[in-house]
Amino acid sequence: MEQQRIEIELLTEKNIELVRKIQRDDIGEAFVDSVDTIYEITKWGITHNCKGHTYAIKYDDVYVGIILLGEALEWETDPDEMKNVPFYRLMGFAIDKRYRSKGIGTYVLEKVISDCYKEFGVRPIALGVHKDNHSAAEFYLRNGFVKRDVMEGNDYYYLRYPKEEE
């Protein structure tokens, strides 16, 4: 995987049609929200001045994914350690099934986190992984997240605390 072949751009009305075409039929909405749901969350966040962005991911000029990383609003189900603590929530991260296991996801995750920290400040990150989404669970564990026993519906919480150098 060559990093220069990966582009990350804001999700907009101009590129959403192409992002909707990513092949993710093996990832149901119980595992990852649809592009349209993520876009609605994105528009709400922009309207309410939330920190963060939603990105379209391109590889060799082909749209291959989506990721949202933004300021978390507190949910009742958040782990106790996240209560009254500013943190980011990662949502809607999906890579086209034809482009997985090429290092794109790891590169994009680290780049988006780094850019978010530079633009908005360093905070812990939380996300939910469906209890049956074993490949996503393994991915996040490999990328510095820690699984918690706390659940929101069918999703386990995974948390990542900033590294010392961030």
C-alpha positions as CSV (number, residue, x, y, z in Angstrom):
1,M,0.0,0.0,0.0
2,E,1.4,3.3,-1.0
3,Q,0.3,6.2,1.2
4,Q,0.5,8.7,-1.6
5,R,-2.3,6.8,-3.4
6,I,-4.7,7.5,-0.5
7,E,-6.6,10.8,-0.3
8,I,-8.9,12.0,2.5
9,E,-11.4,14.7,1.7
10,L,-14.4,16.1,3.5
11,L,-17.7,14.3,2.8
12,T,-19.9,16.7,0.8
13,E,-22.9,16.8,-1.5
14,K,-20.4,16.7,-4.4
15,N,-18.9,13.3,-3.5
16,I,-21.6,11.6,-1.5
17,E,-23.1,9.8,-4.5
18,L,-19.7,8.2,-5.2
19,V,-19.2,7.3,-1.5
20,R,-22.6,5.6,-1.5
21,K,-21.3,3.2,-4.1
22,I,-18.6,1.7,-1.9
23,Q,-19.1,-2.1,-1.7
24,R,-20.0,-2.8,1.9
25,D,-22.8,-5.3,1.5
26,D,-21.0,-7.5,4.0
27,I,-21.3,-4.8,6.6
28,G,-24.9,-4.4,7.7
29,E,-26.2,-1.2,9.3
30,A,-26.2,-3.0,12.7
31,F,-22.4,-3.0,12.3
32,V,-21.8,0.4,10.7
33,D,-24.3,3.2,9.9
34,S,-25.2,3.9,6.3
35,V,-23.5,6.7,4.4
36,D,-26.8,8.6,4.5
37,T,-27.1,8.3,8.3
38,I,-23.5,9.4,8.8
39,Y,-24.1,12.4,6.5
40,E,-27.2,13.4,8.5
41,I,-25.1,13.2,11.7
42,T,-22.4,15.3,10.0
43,K,-24.8,18.0,9.0
44,W,-26.2,18.1,12.5
45,G,-22.7,18.5,13.9
46,I,-21.9,21.3,11.5
47,T,-25.1,23.1,12.4
48,H,-24.3,22.8,16.1
49,N,-20.7,23.7,15.7
50,C,-19.3,20.4,16.9
51,K,-15.6,19.7,16.6
52,G,-14.7,17.1,14.0
53,H,-15.2,16.0,10.4
54,T,-16.5,13.3,8.2
55,Y,-14.2,12.2,5.4
56,A,-14.5,10.4,2.1
57,I,-11.6,8.1,1.5
58,K,-10.1,7.7,-2.0
59,Y,-7.6,5.2,-3.2
60,D,-6.2,5.7,-6.8
61,D,-9.0,8.2,-7.4
62,V,-11.7,5.7,-6.4
63,Y,-13.9,6.3,-3.4
64,V,-13.3,3.4,-1.0
65,G,-14.5,4.5,2.4
66,I,-15.9,6.9,4.9
67,I,-15.0,7.9,8.5
68,L,-16.5,10.3,11.0
69,L,-14.5,11.5,14.0
70,G,-16.0,14.2,16.1
71,E,-16.8,15.7,19.4
72,A,-18.9,13.3,21.5
73,L,-22.2,14.2,23.0
74,E,-22.7,12.4,26.2
75,W,-24.9,9.3,26.0
76,E,-26.4,7.5,29.0
77,T,-24.6,4.4,28.0
78,D,-21.1,5.9,27.9
79,P,-18.7,4.1,30.2
80,D,-18.4,5.8,33.6
81,E,-14.8,6.8,32.8
82,M,-16.0,9.0,30.0
83,K,-18.7,10.8,32.0
84,N,-17.9,14.5,32.3
85,V,-14.7,14.1,30.2
86,P,-14.4,15.7,26.7
87,F,-13.8,13.0,24.2
88,Y,-14.3,12.2,20.5
89,R,-16.5,9.6,19.1
90,L,-15.5,7.6,16.0
91,M,-18.5,6.5,13.8
92,G,-19.3,5.2,10.4
93,F,-15.9,3.9,9.5
94,A,-16.2,1.6,6.6
95,I,-13.8,0.5,3.8
96,D,-15.0,-1.0,0.5
97,K,-14.6,-4.8,0.8
98,R,-12.4,-4.9,-2.3
99,Y,-9.8,-2.6,-0.6
100,R,-9.6,-4.1,2.9
101,S,-6.4,-5.7,4.3
102,K,-4.2,-3.3,2.3
103,G,-3.3,-0.9,5.2
104,I,-5.8,1.8,4.0
105,G,-7.9,1.6,7.2
106,T,-4.9,1.9,9.6
107,Y,-3.4,4.7,7.6
108,V,-6.7,6.6,7.5
109,L,-7.5,6.0,11.1
110,E,-4.1,7.4,12.3
111,K,-4.2,10.3,9.8
112,V,-7.7,11.4,10.8
113,I,-6.9,11.1,14.6
114,S,-3.6,13.1,14.1
115,D,-5.4,15.8,12.1
116,C,-8.3,16.0,14.6
117,Y,-5.8,16.4,17.5
118,K,-3.9,19.2,15.6
119,E,-7.1,21.0,14.7
120,F,-9.3,20.6,17.8
121,G,-7.0,19.3,20.6
122,V,-6.1,15.9,22.1
123,R,-8.9,13.9,23.7
124,P,-9.7,10.2,24.3
125,I,-11.7,8.5,21.5
126,A,-14.6,6.1,22.0
127,L,-16.4,3.9,19.5
128,G,-18.8,1.1,19.4
129,V,-18.2,-2.3,17.8
130,H,-21.1,-4.7,17.3
131,K,-20.6,-7.8,19.5
132,D,-20.5,-10.0,16.4
133,N,-18.2,-7.8,14.3
134,H,-15.0,-9.7,15.1
135,S,-12.9,-8.3,12.3
136,A,-13.6,-4.7,13.4
137,A,-12.8,-5.7,17.0
138,E,-9.5,-7.1,16.0
139,F,-8.7,-4.0,13.8
140,Y,-9.4,-1.6,16.7
141,L,-7.4,-3.7,19.2
142,R,-4.4,-3.7,16.8
143,N,-4.7,0.1,16.5
144,G,-4.5,1.0,20.2
145,F,-8.1,0.7,21.4
146,V,-9.1,-1.2,24.5
147,K,-12.4,-3.1,24.8
148,R,-14.6,-2.3,27.7
149,D,-17.3,-4.5,29.2
150,V,-19.8,-1.7,28.8
151,M,-22.3,-2.0,26.0
152,E,-24.6,0.4,24.1
153,G,-27.3,-1.9,22.6
154,N,-25.3,-4.7,20.8
155,D,-22.1,-2.7,20.7
156,Y,-19.2,-3.0,23.0
157,Y,-17.3,0.3,23.8
158,Y,-13.7,0.6,22.7
159,L,-11.6,3.4,24.0
160,R,-8.3,4.8,23.0
161,Y,-6.4,7.2,25.2
162,P,-3.9,9.6,23.6
163,K,-0.3,8.5,23.5
164,E,2.2,10.6,25.4
165,E,3.7,12.1,22.2
166,E,0.3,13.3,20.9
